[in-house]
Amino acid sequence: MKKRMKRILAAVLAGTMVLSMAACGSKGSGEKKEESADGGKKILRVLNWGTAEEAQIAQDAIDRFTGNHSDVEVKQTTVPVDSWSDFIQKWISMTTSGETPDVINIGLEATRMAVENDLLLPLDEIVEGDEQLSKLKGEYAESLLNGFSVDGKLYGLPNGTQTMVMYYNKKMFDEAKIDYPKDGWTWDEFLEDAKKLTKEDGSVYGYGLSSSYFQLTPWWSTNDAYPTTDDYSAPDLNSANMVESVEFLNGLVEDKITPDPISSDVYSMFASKQLAMVGAGRWCLNTWMDAGLTNDDFDCVQWPVNKKESSVYGGAAWCISASTSEKELAIDLLKELVSDEYLKANAAGGQQVPPTESLATDTEIMGTTPDNIMGIWKAVTIAEPVAAPTYFGDIEQGLLRGLEEVFSGEKEPKAALDDAQAQVESAIK
């Protein structure tokens, strides 16, 4: 059924693009563009995703835009994201019903899916020809721009990001008379510390391993491994470095240095001081501070290194539809949606890391907890993008299923990753 739905999706996308190109081709022959019901205003449509709060932040930017464009009405549609395939399907249904979005907020996980189906407009010439956007591009972390580029072309301007650093409980390190970790520490040093910090009675684990796809990625990237080939065309789940990474993680499970990674809420456990270390981004800080953790209790450091210094990043970007009939207006709206005012508001909730250095290193935006809060931006600059090929759902499910088999003791790491590789290859044929 999954393969059949993929074929249907591809067929619908192809049909949509034929219709879109036909429509674009007829604009010059006098076709009337869509107008609103109140006074013939031009219509722009925005497809967004996220919470009601995030939708309101976008709406505030839209209101600033329409304040300077009295002849334009902007209609925003915000949808939850259960899967990025569902998001693309919403995009398609809007297009086929005559409500094609002009500006789209897209997650990194869906970018290649959208580009492969010709849904997005390349932004390179637009950015180079606009002083504001050109200046902004120079302030982004290069890693983020690479993540929203395909075959050397830029398709999105990031509006927020996430990454991973290693948080540690300072008091537990002090009690164990262990020096705080420093950037550049190794997997072996991490393991030695984690063993010393683990209590035999099970009241404290040295580390809390999350089994989520994104949160696992730093273990691959710091071991010079990646779940796909360089061109994203095929999975690469059973490479020697991937196997080595999973063997290392499985050792943490077998030695009971971490609680069960499948069923444990490691972030709550860190807040309740049941873990000495845990990997996370900015998103957990407000919750931990609400639980009473302060700078005296914890800090963060870059991910431990085995073969190279790295981490992971994800996030979202504002893009322009390839089939927009109001390109110049869409560009003006895009500029408002990546303005400092928008980026600051988007980061104010404490979840997102701003995508530009000036904002991500501003303590008024990022706060001052923990002491090494600026290490989060450093992690963004050295990170690899979360592996998000067009078959994202297949590789995410295949890898996590394989890891569950490893952590449960059902399969050895090499056998589990070989099976996951074969399953994903079969699914995407």
Buried (B, 14 or more C-beta within 10 A) or exposed (E): EEEEEBEEBEEBBEEBBEBBEEBBEEEEEEEEEBEBEEEEBBBBBBBBBBEEEBBEBBBBBBEBBBEEBEEBBBBBBBBEBEEBBBBBBBBBEBBBEEBBBBBBBBBBBBBBBBBBBBBBBBBEEBBEEBEEBEEBBEBBBEBBBBBBBBEEBBBBBBBBBBBBBBBBBBEBBEEBEBEEBEBEBEBEBBBBBBEBBBEEEEEBBBBBBBBEBBBBBBBBBBBBBBBBEEEBEBBBBBBEBBBBBBBBBBEBBEEEBBBEBBEBEBBBBBBEBBBBBBBBBBBBBBBBBEBEBEBEBBBBBBBBBBBEBBBBBBBBBBBBBBBBBBEEBBBBBBBBBBBEEBBBBBBBBBBBBBBBBEBBBBEEBBBEBBEBBBBBBBBBBBBBBBBBBBBBBBBBBBBBEBBBBBBEEEBBBBBBBBBBBBBBBEBBE
